[in-house]
Amino acid sequence: MADRYGREGVVGGLVALIILDGWGLNPRRDHNAVALARTPTMDGLLARYPHTTLVTCGRRVGLPEGLMGNSEVGHLNLGAGRVVTQAMTRIDGWVEDGSLFENPALAGAMDRVKGTGRALHLMGLVSDGGVHSWPSHYRGLLRMAKGRGLGPRQVFVHAILDGRDTPPKSGAGHVGALAGFMEEIGFGGIATIVGRYYAMDRDKRWDRTRIAYDCYTLGAGTRAADPVTAVRDAYGRGETDEFVKPVVIAGEDGGPLATVADGDSLLFFNFRGDRPRQITRAFTLEGFDGFERERWPRVHYTCLTQYEKGLPVEVAYPPKALEQDMKNVVGRVLSDRGLRQLRVAETEKYAHVTFFFNGQEETPFPGEERILVPSPRVATYDLQPEMSAAEIAEGLIEQARARAFDAVICNFANPDMVGHTGKLDAAIRAVEMVDRCLGEVLGVIREVDGAAIVTADHGNAEQMLHYDTGEPHTAHTTNPVPFVVVDGAFRGGLREGGSLEDVGPTLLGMLGVERPGEMTGRDLRIA
């Protein structure tokens, strides 16, 4: 097959899609790690090659209007070549039309403890970041439990604080809003508070997970009488939302208001599955070996969506209920054409260039190989902003020189993961490291007469301060991201107004592969 330049096969045998995770474009230079960093590679690309910007947020990526994108959403759209309506958006619609209240798994979780004296525990991220959970979802579950006749002191929320996808000290407001809602409907209570650093680890740092688990099952943590005051007291101790150590709200007798116990029902309300997996395993697996459990309560465990195949849990909305037509994603199209593809990322973004890029398909496509580079074992990535970028570049370079693959999808995690720390100096170092590695990779791609797309899935590092409040900015942004076609044989321009759905069709076009009809995105190149 010939590409649009008349060359047979693929462009020099290799086209790479290089995703600079969290590298956005901010018109303001102050507190902008991308602008303040020394980036000779990116500067050179923008001077030499055709480039444009892409939208990564809101309806253009399947989210509510104005909501920032994230890595899961970004890679789904990148790999699908179409706008992928997100689970959050679908579930929000079911709350609005009332169909959530008829969901059999959710109803079963509640009815199981109705009239028994056992408790219903609602656990998840109390946040309006929109990346892992959403307020209307957990409020809807509280209304549903009340409507199904559970007692007002039978339902407890275990609030996980955000601070990564929201401002680092916004948790007191979110907890206060939830407490106010519960008071308004006269139902439920907040039993525990803990930062996501502990309750939502996804990198097998089981010591963190254990701290949250012991809080839930043993009541281990600082005692407090009031949840909002407890969060503010944590701020006074120097803790921000993400890192708030376990707080146990006291009942009338001074003991824990509620701990998870035998016969209880536990419902985890996050809609995104990667970060609840570890705590879910700890609660549900008989052969669990992440840490020694002092107490293992036998509970009826329900997840809002599927967090992991094979877990002994009920799933309210399994993949089939949430999926849209994901036929002919980029990975499948490449595989069906007999093209060899490589995915390269470190631990933090490995699922994104594999599972999410493949339309939430776990199994590699025929002809797809993967390189996983372990992320460094540090408490926070500002302590090692270089992360594993050098090893990623090394692996990609080795494979490019071997001419073993036709397409490579690679992710550099640094701008996003270090951006989440809110540390400007570290984020600058992260951006500079990625720029240096990008230069090395592109140099070798040119050597083998290959081509590349350089882009990002969303912004982050380009805004490290909340300009209104002066607090560190640790969340993603709604800023556009760069899109550069690095191809010495291409003499045309690029369309304006694109979004992430257009990246897959452009990649296919550069490989000489026709865009399938299921893809609504378009090749951004203009001859």
N, C-alpha and C positions, 0 to 999 in steps of 0.2 A: 504494500500500500504506500502511496506517495503522500507527503505532507503538502501544505499549500505553497511551498517554495519549489516543488518539483523533485524533492529528494526522496529516494526510496526508503521505506522503513521509518525509523525515528530520527530525531535531530541528533546526528553524530552518535547515535546509540544510547544517549542518556538525556533525560529531562528531569531536573530536580525541582520539587516544590519545597521551598525552605520557609518555614513558619517561624517568625520571630515573635514568640508568645509575649503579649503585653507591650508591644512596641507601637505606640500610637502617636498621633500628630496633634500637637497642642499649639495654638497660635501664641500663647504666652510662653516666654522663655524662663521666667522665674520658677524655681522649684520644679523644673522640667528636666528629668535625668536624660532624656533622649537628646534634647537640645544642648544641654550643658556638657555632655560627654564628648570626647574626641572620637569621631566616627569617620575616618578617612575612607573606609570601604563604602559605606552608604552614601557619603557625599559624592564619591566618584560615580556610583551607580546613577544617582539622580542627575549628574552632569552629563553622563554619556548615553544612557539608555532611556527608552520611552517609559514613562511612569504616570500613574494616576493615583487616586485614593479610593478606598472602599468603605461603605457603610457596614458596621458590625453590630448594630443594636436595633431594638424595637421591632416593628412589624417586618422589616426587611430580612430579619433572621428568625421570624416565627415567635417573637416575644410581644408582650403588650407595648404599645407605643411609648417611647421614651425610656424604656428599661435597658440598662446596659447589657451587653453580651457577656459571654464567658467562654471558657475553653471547650466545654462540652458542646454548647450551642454552636460555637464557631467551627469546630471540626466536623460536626454533623452537616452543617451547610457547605463547608468546603468539600467534603467527600461526596455529598449527595448531588451537588449541582442544581439544587432547587431549594426553595424556602422550606425549612422543616418546622412545622408547627410543634412547639415544645410541650412537654408533659404539663408544665406549669399552666400554660394557656388553656389546654384542654380541661384540666381538672378545675380550673377557675370557672370555666363555663358550666361544668357540672354542678358546682356549688350554686351558681346563679340560677340555673334552671331547676334545681332541687333534686336532680337525679343522683347526686352523691349520697343523699340521705336514704336511698334505696339500695345502695351497694351491698350485696350479700356478705362479703368478707368483713366490711366495716360493721354492718348490723350484727353479724355473728360475734365479733369481738366484744360488742357492748352487751348483747343479750346473754352471753355466757356468764357474766357476773351479776346481771340484774337480779335483785332479790336474794343474793347469796351472802352478802356481807363482804365479799371480796372486792378488790379495787380495779378500776380501769386507769391505766397510766398512759398518758399522752406524752410522747417524748419526741423532741426535735428542735431544730434551730428556730428560735424566736427572733425574727429578723424580717426586714422588708427589702433585703438585698436582691431577692428574686433568683438567686443562683441555686439554692438548695431547698428552700421552703418559701411559703407565702402566707401572710397573715389571714387572708380569707379562708385558707384551707384549715388551719387549726381552729379558727373561730367557728367555721362550719362544723367541725367535728364536735366541738363543745355543744353547739346548738343541737346537733343530732343526738348526742348522748342524753341531753336533757329531754328531748322529744321522745326518746325511747324509754323514758321512765327510770333512768338511773338516779340515785340519790345525790343531792348537791354535795355531800361530803364523801362521795364514793369515787369521784373522778379527780385525778391529780395530774398537773402538768409538770414535767421535768424540763425546764427551760435551758437550752444550750445557747450561749451567747455567741455572737458573730464577730464583728470587729475586723474582718478581712474584706467582706463585700459591703460593709457599712462602716461609718466612722468608728474609730476605736473606743469611743466612750458614748456611743448611742444606745448601748444595751439597757441602761436605766430607763430610757424613754420607751423602748420596746416592751420591757417587762412591766412598766407602769401602764402602758396602753392595754396589755393583756389583762393585768389585774383589774383595771377599770372595766374592761369588757365583762370579765367574770362577775364582778360586783353588780354590773348593770343587769345581767341576766339571772343573778342570784344562784350561781352554779359553779362548782369546782374550786380548786385551790392550787397554788403554785407550791410544789413540794421541795424541789431542788433547783439550784442554779450552778452551772459550770461552763467554762469556756470551751470552745470547739477544739482548741489545742489538745484537750484531753479526750473529749467524748467523740470527736470526729476525725481522729488520726486515720490515715489510710496507708501508711508506710511501714506497718508492722512494728511500730514502736509501742510494744505491748505494755510497757511501763506506764505510758500515758493512758491507754485504754483502761488499765486496771484501776487507776485513780478514779476515773468516772464510774466504773462498774462498782467499786466498793462504796462510792457515794450512794448509788441507787439501791444496792442490796443490803448494805450494812449501816447506812446513815453516817458514813465517815465524811467529815468535813466540818467547817466552821458553822456553829449554830447561829441563827438569826431569827428575829421575830417577824420581820417584814421584808419581802423580796426586793423592793425598790431601795430601801435603806441598805440592804445587804450589798447590792451592786455598787452603790455610792461609797460604802465603806471599803469595798475592794479597790475602787479608784484611789481612795486615801492611802491604801497600802502599796500603791504603785502598780497595781494590776490594771490592764485594759481588757476589754471584753473577751478577746480571743483567749487570753491567758488567765482568766478568773479561776481561781482554785475552788474546789467544791464548797458550796454553801448549802446547808440543810436547814430548811425552814422548820421551826419548832412548833409542835402542837401545844394544846392547852396544858398537857402534863409535862412540858419541857423536853420531851423526847421528839424524834423526827415526826413531822406531820404525816409522812407516808414513806415507806420503803417498799420495794418490789418483793413480793412474797409468794409462796406456793398458792396456786389457784387463781392468781390475779391474771388480768388480761393487759398486755402491753401493745400499744399501737404507735409505731414510729411514723411520723407524718412528713418527713423529708421526701420530696419527689425525686431527687437526684440520688443515685444509688451508690456512688463510690465511697463516700465517707461514712455512711452508717454500717458498712459491712463488718468491721471489726467488732464493734460493740454488739451487733446482732449475733455474730458467731459466739461471742462470750456468753450470751443469754441462752442460746438454742442448741449448741452442739454438745452431745454427750462426750465425745472424744476430744473436746477442745484442749489445746496445749499451749495457747499463747501465754498463759500465766496460771498459777494455781488459784482456783476460786475458793475462797473461804466459805462462801455460801452460794449454792446454785438453785435458786427458786425455779420450780417447774411452772412456767407461765404459758398462756396462750398468746403467741406472738404474731402480730399482723404488721405488714409493711404496706405503705401507701402504694409503692410501685415495686417492681422486682429489683432487689439489691444484688442478688447473686443467685445463679442457678443452683438447685440442689439443697438449699437450706430448708429445714423443717419449719416453715412459716406459712401463714396465709398471705396472699398478695391481693390487695384490693383492685389494683389496676395492672394486670400483667401486660407484657409487651404487646400482645395482640390487641388489647383494648386501646392502646395509646398510639400504635404505629400508624403511619400513613404509608402510602405506596413508596417503598424504598427499593424498588426494582431498579437494576442498572445504576448502582452507584459507581463512582470512579474505579474503585478496586475491582469490582465485578467486571466492568467493561474491559479493563486492562487484562484481566485474567482470561476472559472469553476470547480476546484477540491473541492469546498466546504470548503476551508481553510479560517480562519478568519485572517484579516490583519489590522494592526494599523499603521498610519502615524503620526509622532510627529516632530514638528519643531516650531521655533518661527517665528514671522511675516516675517522677512527678507528672510527666506528660505522655507516658507510654500508652496508657489506655486511650488517649485522645488520638494518636496517630494510627491506632489499630482499631479498637472496638468502636469508637465514635466515628472515625473517618469512614469506617466500613458500614455505616448505617446501623450501628449497634449489633453487629454480627461478631460473635466471639471467635469463631474459627477462621483462620487465615484462608484466603482464596488460593486456589491452585496457582503456583508461580509466585506467591507472596512469601517473602522471608522478612525476619524481624531481628533487629539488634536492640537489646535493652541494656542501657548503661546505668548502673546503680547511681542514685543520687547520693550526695555526701550525707553522712550521719551527723548532722549538726542540729542544735535546738532550733535555730532560725537561720534563714539563708543570708541575712546580712553578715553573719559570721564567716561565710564563705561564698561571696557573690559570684565567684567564677563557676560555682557548682560543677557540673561534669561536662561543660561545653567543649573543652579541649578533647576529651575522649570521644564525644559525639563526632566532632570534626575529623578526628583521626580515623574512626570507623568508616565514615562516609568517604573520605579520601581514598582509603584502601580499596573500597569497593568500586569507586569510580575508575581508579587506575586499572583495576582488574577487568573492567568493562563487563561486569557480570550481570548488570541490570539495565533495563530500558527506562525505568522510572524510579525515582527515589522521593519519598515523603519524609521530611526531617523536621524536627521541632527543637528549637533552642528555648529553654524554659526560663532563663535568667531574668529578663525584664519583668515578667509577671511574678515569679516567685519572690524575687527580691523586692519588687515593687510593693508586694503585700506587707512587707515589714514597715513601710513608711519611713525608711532611712535613706535620705537623699544621697549621701556620699556612697553608700553601698550600691544603690541603684545605678549611679553613674558608673561605678566599676563593673557592674553587671552588663550594662549596655556596651561599654568599651570592650569587654571580653567577647561578647557576641559579635561585635563588629569585626574584631580581629579574626575570630574563627570563620566568620562569613567570608572574609577576604581570602583566607587559606583555601576554603572549600571551592569558592568560585574560580580561583586560580587553577586548580586541578580540573574543574569542569571545563574550563576553556582549553586546557591542554589536550583533553580527549574530544574536543570539538562538540561538547555538549552545550546545553542551554539550561536556564533556570528561571523560575518565578520566585521572587522574594516578596513576601507579604507578612501579614500578622492576622491573628484571629480576633483580637480586641486590643484596646489600649489599657495602660496601667502606669508604666514608669514615667510617662510624659506629664503626669500630675502627681506630685508627692506631697502636696499640701492642700487642705481645704481653704480656698482663697477667702471664703466668707468668715470662717471661724478661726483660722490659724492653726487648726489641729492637723496632725499628720493624715495624709490621704492614703488609705491602704486598699481601696477598692478598685475595681475596673472602672473604665470611663466610657462615655458615649462618643468619644472622639473618633474620627476616621483613622484608617491605617494606610500605610504605603502599599503600592502594588507596582512592582518593577519587572519587566521582561528583559532578562539578561540573555540575549541571543544575537550574536554578531551578524547573523544572516538576515535578521528582521530589520527592514527599513521603514516600516509603517509607524502608525501612532496607536494610541489606546483610547477607547471610549471613556467618557466621563459618566459619573452617576452610577457606577457599578456597586455591587455588594458581594458578599461571600459566595453566593450561589453561582457567580460568574467565574470563579476560579477553576472549578473542575472542568467545565467546558473549554476553558483556555488551555489548561494542561493537556486535555485530550487533543485539541487542535494542534498544539505544538508537537504532539506525537504522531500526527497524521491519522488520528482516529475520529470517526464521525461521532458527533454528539447524539446520544440516544434520545428518543422522543420524550422519555420521562423527565429529562432535565429541562427545567425552565430557564436556567441561567444561559448566558450567551458568551461566546468567545469575545474577550475584551479587545482583541487586536483589530486594527483597521489597516488594511493593506495600502 
